[in-house]
C-alpha cells in the first residue's frame, strides 16, 4: 500500500487516509445480497462448481437464511443509500486505494478445509466487496512482493461509476513506478 501510495504521489495524486462512507454497511449488505442471489440459483450452480466450490458456497449460505421478498426490498433500499453516499464521497475523492485482499494468498484448500477457513476467506475479500455491491469500476495492480514467498501483492483502485479511465490511469502510474515483473514461468 505504501509503495502504491508513493507511486501515486510521484504521479501527482494527492493521498488522504480516509474511509469511504458506510463501508461496514456495504460489506454487510453485500453478504445479504449474495445470499439472496445464491438462493435463487443454487440448484443450478452447485453441479457446475465442483466439490470445493460446493463446500464453500454451502458454508457461506448456511450462515443465515435466504432473505424473503421484504428483506430483499430492504437490501436494495440500503444498497441505493450506500451508492448515493459513495457518489457524494467520489465528488471529493476521485479514487479509493485499498489492498486487494486483507491477507496474502492462502494455501490451496484453506477456504474449504474448515468452516473457519471459509469464514476467514469471506473476511479477506472485504476490500473488493463495495465495488461488487455498487457496480463500481476497479483496477488491481501489483505494487510489491511478499518477502517470504516472493508472491506479488496487489492494490485495488476503485473509482466512481463509469470512470474506468480514472482507475486505469492510476493503475498505470503504480505499475510504471513499481515496475513489478509478475510474469509466471510455465515451466517453473
TORTI-779673 format. One record per residue: residue in three letters; x, y, z of N, C-alpha, C, O in turn. Coordinates in steps of 0.2 Angstrom, whole numbers, padded with zeros to 4 digits, always signed. Layout:
REM residues N
AlaXYZXYZXYZXYZ...
REM end
This chain:
REM residues 188
Unk+0004-0006+0000+0000+0000+0000+0004+0006+0000+0003+0011-0004Unk+0010+0006+0004+0014+0012+0004+0018+0013-0002+0018+0019-0004Unk+0020+0008-0005+0023+0009-0012+0018+0011-0017+0020+0016-0021Unk+0012+0009-0017+0007+0011-0022+0005+0019-0020+0005+0023-0025Unk+0005+0020-0014+0003+0027-0012+0009+0032-0014+0008+0037-0017Unk+0015+0030-0013+0021+0034-0015+0021+0035-0023+0023+0040-0025Unk+0019+0029-0026+0019+0030-0034+0014+0035-0036+0015+0039-0041Unk+0008+0035-0033+0003+0039-0035+0005+0047-0033+0004+0051-0037Unk+0008+0048-0027+0010+0054-0026+0015+0057-0031+0015+0062-0033Unk+0020+0052-0033+0025+0054-0038+0022+0056-0045+0024+0060-0048Unk+0016+0053-0046+0012+0054-0052+0008+0060-0052+0004+0062-0056Unk+0008+0064-0046+0004+0070-0045-0003+0069-0041-0007+0074-0041Unk-0004+0063-0039-0010+0062-0035-0009+0064-0028-0004+0064-0025Unk-0015+0066-0025-0015+0068-0018-0018+0062-0014-0023+0060-0015Unk-0014+0060-0009-0016+0054-0005-0019+0057+0002-0016+0061+0006Unk-0025+0055+0004-0028+0056+0010-0031+0050+0013-0034+0046+0010Unk-0029+0049+0019-0031+0042+0023-0038+0044+0026-0039+0047+0031Unk-0043+0040+0023-0050+0041+0024-0054+0035+0022-0052+0032+0017Unk-0059+0033+0026-0063+0028+0025-0069+0030+0021-0072+0035+0023Unk-0071+0027+0015-0077+0029+0012-0083+0028+0017-0083+0024+0021Unk-0088+0032+0015-0094+0031+0020-0098+0024+0020-0098+0021+0014Unk-0100+0023+0025-0104+0017+0026-0101+0010+0024-0104+0006+0021Unk-0094+0010+0024-0090+0004+0022-0093-0002+0025-0094-0007+0022Unk-0093-0002+0032-0095-0009+0035-0102-0011+0033-0104-0017+0032Unk-0106-0006+0032-0113-0007+0030-0113-0010+0023-0117-0015+0021Unk-0109-0008+0019-0108-0010+0012-0106-0018+0012-0109-0022+0008Unk-0101-0019+0016-0099-0026+0017-0105-0031+0019-0106-0036+0017Unk-0109-0028+0024-0114-0032+0027-0120-0033+0022-0123-0038+0021Unk-0122-0028+0018-0127-0028+0013-0125-0033+0007-0129-0036+0005Unk-0118-0032+0005-0116-0037+0000-0117-0044+0002-0119-0048-0002Unk-0116-0046+0008-0117-0053+0010-0124-0055+0010-0126-0060+0008Unk-0129-0050+0012-0136-0052+0011-0138-0052+0004-0142-0057+0002Unk-0135-0048+0000-0137-0048-0007-0134-0054-0010-0138-0057-0014Unk-0128-0056-0009-0125-0063-0011-0130-0069-0009-0131-0073-0013Unk-0132-0069-0003-0136-0074+0000-0142-0075-0004-0145-0080-0006Unk-0145-0069-0006-0152-0069-0010-0150-0071-0017-0154-0075-0019Unk-0145-0069-0020-0143-0071-0027-0142-0079-0027-0145-0082-0031Unk-0138-0081-0022-0136-0088-0022-0143-0093-0021-0143-0098-0024Unk-0147-0090-0017-0153-0094-0015-0157-0095-0021-0160-0101-0022Unk-0157-0090-0026-0161-0091-0032-0159-0096-0037-0162-0099-0041Unk-0152-0097-0037-0149-0101-0042-0145-0107-0040-0141-0110-0044Unk-0145-0108-0033-0141-0113-0030-0141-0120-0034-0136-0123-0035Unk-0148-0122-0035-0149-0129-0038-0145-0129-0045-0144-0134-0047Unk-0145-0123-0048-0141-0123-0055-0134-0123-0054-0130-0125-0058Unk-0132-0119-0049-0125-0118-0048-0121-0123-0046-0115-0125-0048Unk-0123-0127-0041-0119-0132-0037-0116-0138-0042-0111-0140-0041Unk-0120-0140-0047-0117-0145-0051-0112-0143-0056-0108-0147-0059Unk-0111-0136-0056-0106-0133-0061-0099-0131-0057-0094-0130-0061Unk-0099-0131-0051-0093-0128-0047-0089-0133-0044-0084-0131-0040Unk-0090-0139-0044-0086-0144-0041-0087-0145-0034-0091-0141-0030Unk-0083-0150-0031-0084-0151-0024-0082-0145-0019-0085-0143-0015Unk-0076-0142-0021-0073-0137-0017-0078-0131-0017-0080-0128-0012Unk-0080-0129-0023-0085-0124-0024-0091-0125-0020-0094-0120-0017Unk-0094-0131-0021-0100-0133-0017-0099-0132-0010-0103-0129-0006Unk-0093-0134-0007-0092-0134+0000-0092-0126+0002-0095-0125+0007Unk-0088-0122-0002-0088-0115+0000-0095-0112+0000-0097-0109+0005Unk-0098-0113-0005-0105-0109-0006-0110-0112-0001-0114-0108+0002Unk-0110-0118+0000-0114-0121+0005-0113-0118+0012-0118-0117+0016Unk-0107-0118+0014-0105-0115+0021-0107-0108+0021-0109-0105+0026Unk-0105-0104+0016-0107-0097+0016-0115-0096+0017-0117-0092+0021Unk-0118-0100+0013-0126-0099+0013-0129-0102+0020-0134-0100+0022Unk-0125-0106+0023-0128-0109+0030-0127-0104+0035-0130-0106+0041Unk-0124-0098+0034-0123-0093+0040-0130-0090+0041-0130-0087+0047Unk-0134-0090+0037-0141-0086+0038-0146-0089+0033-0144-0092+0028Unk-0152-0088+0034-0157-0090+0030-0158-0085+0024-0156-0079+0025Unk-0160-0087+0018-0161-0083+0012-0166-0077+0014-0171-0079+0017Unk-0165-0071+0012-0170-0066+0014-0176-0067+0010-0176-0070+0004Unk-0182-0065+0013-0188-0065+0010-0189-0059+0005-0185-0055+0005Unk-0195-0059+0002-0196-0053-0003-0195-0046+0001-0193-0041-0002Unk-0198-0046+0007-0197-0039+0010-0190-0038+0012-0188-0032+0011Unk-0186-0042+0014-0179-0041+0016-0175-0040+0010-0171-0035+0010Unk-0177-0043+0004-0174-0041-0002-0175-0034-0004-0170-0030-0007Unk-0181-0032-0003-0183-0024-0005-0179-0020+0000-0176-0015-0003Unk-0178-0022+0006-0174-0018+0010-0166-0018+0008-0163-0013+0009Unk-0164-0023+0006-0157-0024+0004-0156-0019-0002-0151-0015-0002Unk-0161-0018-0007-0160-0014-0012-0160-0006-0010-0157-0002-0012Unk-0165-0005-0005-0165+0002-0002-0159+0004+0001-0156+0009+0000Unk-0156-0001+0005-0149+0001+0008-0144+0001+0003-0140+0006+0004Unk-0144-0003-0002-0139-0003-0007-0139+0004-0011-0134+0007-0012Unk-0145+0007-0012-0146+0013-0015-0143+0019-0011-0140+0024-0013Unk-0145+0018-0004-0142+0023+0000-0135+0023+0001-0131+0029+0001Unk-0132+0018+0001-0124+0017+0001-0121+0020-0006-0116+0023-0006Unk-0124+0018-0011-0122+0021-0018-0122+0028-0018-0118+0031-0021Unk-0127+0031-0015-0128+0038-0015-0122+0041-0011-0119+0046-0013Unk-0121+0038-0005-0116+0041-0001-0109+0040-0004-0105+0045-0003Unk-0108+0035-0007-0101+0034-0011-0101+0039-0017-0095+0042-0018Unk-0106+0040-0020-0106+0045-0026-0104+0052-0023-0100+0056-0026Unk-0107+0054-0017-0105+0060-0014-0098+0060-0012-0094+0065-0013Unk-0096+0055-0009-0089+0054-0007-0084+0055-0013-0079+0058-0013Unk-0086+0052-0019-0082+0052-0025-0081+0059-0028-0077+0061-0032Unk-0086+0063-0026-0086+0070-0029-0080+0074-0026-0078+0079-0029Unk-0078+0072-0020-0072+0075-0016-0066+0071-0017-0060+0074-0018Unk-0066+0064-0017-0061+0060-0018-0062+0055-0024-0066+0051-0023Unk-0058+0056-0029-0060+0053-0035-0058+0045-0035-0061+0042-0040Unk-0054+0043-0031-0052+0036-0031-0051+0033-0024-0050+0037-0019Unk-0052+0027-0023-0050+0024-0017-0045+0018-0018-0045+0014-0022Unk-0040+0019-0014-0034+0014-0014-0035+0010-0008-0035+0012-0002Unk-0035+0003-0009-0035-0002-0004-0031-0008-0006-0029-0008-0012Unk-0030-0012-0001-0027-0019-0003-0032-0022-0007-0038-0021-0007Unk-0030-0027-0011-0034-0031-0015-0038-0036-0010-0044-0036-0010Unk-0034-0039-0006-0037-0043+0000-0034-0041+0006-0028-0038+0006Unk-0036-0043+0012-0034-0041+0018-0028-0045+0020-0025-0044+0025Unk-0027-0051+0017-0021-0056+0019-0018-0058+0012-0020-0057+0007Unk-0012-0061+0013-0008-0064+0007-0012-0070+0005-0016-0073+0008Unk-0011-0072-0001-0014-0078-0004-0013-0084+0001-0008-0085+0004Unk-0019-0088+0001-0018-0094+0006-0017-0100+0002-0017-0100-0004Unk-0015-0105+0006-0013-0111+0003-0019-0115+0000-0025-0113+0002Unk-0018-0118-0005-0024-0122-0009-0028-0126-0004-0025-0130+0000Unk-0034-0125-0004-0039-0128+0001-0041-0125+0007-0045-0127+0011Unk-0037-0120+0009-0038-0116+0015-0046-0114+0016-0049-0114+0021Unk-0048-0112+0010-0055-0109+0010-0061-0114+0011-0066-0113+0012Unk-0059-0121+0010-0064-0126+0011-0062-0131+0016-0067-0136+0017Unk-0056-0132+0018-0054-0137+0023-0058-0137+0029-0060-0142+0032Unk-0059-0131+0032-0063-0130+0038-0068-0124+0038-0067-0120+0033Unk-0073-0124+0042-0078-0119+0042-0075-0112+0043-0076-0107+0041Unk-0069-0112+0048-0066-0106+0050-0062-0104+0044-0061-0098+0043Unk-0059-0108+0039-0056-0106+0033-0061-0102+0029-0059-0097+0025Unk-0067-0105+0028-0072-0102+0024-0073-0095+0026-0074-0090+0022Unk-0075-0095+0033-0076-0088+0036-0071-0083+0035-0072-0077+0033Unk-0064-0085+0036-0059-0081+0035-0058-0079+0028-0056-0073+0027Unk-0059-0083+0023-0059-0081+0016-0064-0076+0015-0063-0071+0011Unk-0070-0076+0017-0075-0071+0016-0073-0064+0019-0074-0059+0016Unk-0069-0065+0025-0067-0058+0028-0061-0055+0024-0061-0049+0023Unk-0057-0059+0021-0051-0056+0017-0053-0053+0011-0049-0050+0008Unk-0059-0055+0008-0062-0052+0002-0064-0045+0003-0066-0041-0002Unk-0065-0042+0009-0068-0036+0011-0066-0030+0006-0071-0026+0004Unk-0060-0029+0004-0059-0023+0000-0062-0023-0007-0063-0018-0009Unk-0064-0029-0009-0067-0029-0016-0074-0029-0016-0078-0028-0021Unk-0077-0030-0010-0084-0030-0009-0088-0024-0011-0093-0024-0015Unk-0086-0018-0009-0090-0012-0011-0091-0011-0018-0096-0009-0021Unk-0086-0012-0022-0086-0011-0029-0091-0016-0032-0095-0015-0037Unk-0091-0022-0029-0095-0028-0032-0103-0026-0030-0107-0026-0034Unk-0104-0023-0024-0111-0021-0022-0113-0016-0026-0119-0016-0028Unk-0109-0011-0028-0111-0004-0031-0110-0004-0038-0112+0001-0041Unk-0107-0009-0041-0106-0009-0048-0100-0004-0050-0101+0000-0055Unk-0095-0003-0046-0090+0002-0047-0084-0001-0051-0083-0007-0050Unk-0081+0003-0055-0075+0000-0058-0069+0000-0054-0068+0004-0049Unk-0065-0005-0055-0059-0006-0051-0053-0008-0055-0055-0012-0060Unk-0047-0007-0053-0041-0010-0056-0037-0013-0051-0035-0009-0046Unk-0035-0019-0052-0030-0022-0047-0023-0022-0051-0022-0024-0056Unk-0018-0020-0047-0011-0019-0050-0006-0021-0044-0007-0019-0039Unk-0001-0025-0046+0004-0027-0042+0008-0021-0040+0010-0017-0044Unk+0010-0021-0033+0013-0015-0031+0019-0017-0026+0023-0013-0024Unk+0020-0023-0025+0026-0026-0021+0026-0033-0021+0021-0036-0024Unk+0030-0036-0017+0031-0043-0016+0031-0045-0009+0034-0041-0005Unk+0028-0050-0007+0029-0053+0000+0036-0056+0000+0039-0059-0004Unk+0040-0053+0005+0047-0055+0006+0048-0062+0007+0053-0065+0005Unk+0043-0066+0011+0044-0073+0012+0043-0077+0006+0047-0082+0005Unk+0038-0076+0002+0036-0080-0003+0038-0078-0010+0038-0082-0015Unk+0039-0071-0011+0040-0068-0017+0034-0067-0021+0034-0065-0027Unk+0028-0069-0018+0022-0068-0022+0020-0060-0023+0021-0056-0018Unk+0017-0058-0028+0016-0051-0029+0010-0049-0024+0005-0054-0023Unk+0010-0043-0022+0005-0041-0018+0001-0035-0022+0004-0030-0024Unk-0005-0036-0023-0009-0031-0027-0012-0026-0023-0014-0027-0017Unk-0014-0020-0026-0018-0015-0023-0024-0014-0028-0024-0016-0034Unk-0029-0011-0025-0035-0010-0029-0037-0003-0029-0037+0000-0024Unk-0038-0001-0035-0040+0006-0036-0047+0006-0038-0049+0003-0044Unk-0052+0009-0034-0059+0009-0036-0061+0016-0037-0059+0021-0034Unk-0065+0017-0042-0067+0024-0044-0075+0025-0045-0078+0020-0043Unk-0077+0031-0046-0085+0031-0047-0087+0028-0053-0084+0026-0058Unk-0094+0027-0053-0097+0023-0059-0095+0026-0065-0095+0033-0066Unk-0094+0022-0070-0092+0024-0077-0086+0028-0078-0085+0031-0083Unk-0081+0027-0073-0075+0031-0073-0069+0026-0073-0064+0027-0069Unk-0070+0021-0077-0064+0016-0078-0058+0019-0079-0052+0017-0077Unk-0058+0025-0083-0052+0029-0085-0048+0031-0079-0042+0031-0079Unk-0051+0033-0074-0048+0035-0068-0044+0029-0065-0038+0030-0063Unk-0047+0024-0064-0044+0018-0061-0038+0016-0065-0033+0014-0063Unk-0039+0015-0072-0034+0013-0076-0028+0018-0077-0022+0016-0077Unk-0029+0024-0076-0024+0029-0076-0020+0028-0070-0013+0029-0070Unk-0023+0028-0064-0019+0027-0058-0016+0020-0058-0010+0020-0055Unk-0019+0015-0060-0015+0009-0060-0009+0009-0065-0004+0006-0063Unk-0009+0013-0070-0004+0013-0074+0002+0017-0071+0008+0015-0071Unk+0000+0022-0067+0005+0026-0063+0009+0021-0058+0015+0022-0057Unk+0005+0017-0054+0008+0012-0050+0012+0007-0053+0018+0006-0051Unk+0010+0005-0059+0013+0000-0062+0020+0002-0065+0025-0001-0065Unk+0020+0009-0068+0026+0012-0070+0031+0013-0065+0037+0012-0066Unk+0029+0015-0059+0033+0017-0054+0036+0011-0050+0042+0010-0049Unk+0032+0006-0049+0034+0000-0045+0038-0005-0050+0042-0009-0048Unk+0036-0005-0056+0039-0010-0061+0040-0017-0059+0046-0020-0059Unk+0035-0020-0056+0035-0026-0053+0033-0031-0059+0028-0032-0061Unk+0038-0035-0061+0038-0040-0066+0034-0046-0063+0037-0049-0058Unk+0028-0048-0065+0024-0053-0062+0023-0059-0067+0018-0063-0066Unk+0027-0059-0072+0026-0065-0077+0028-0072-0073+0032-0072-0069Unk+0024-0076-0075+0024-0083-0072+0028-0088-0077+0026-0088-0083Unk+0033-0091-0075+0036-0096-0079+0032-0102-0079+0032-0106-0074Unk+0029-0104-0085+0025-0110-0085+0029-0116-0084+0026-0122-0082Unk+0036-0116-0085+0040-0122-0084+0042-0123-0076+0044-0128-0074Unk+0041-0117-0072+0043-0117-0065+0038-0119-0061+0039-0120-0055
REM end
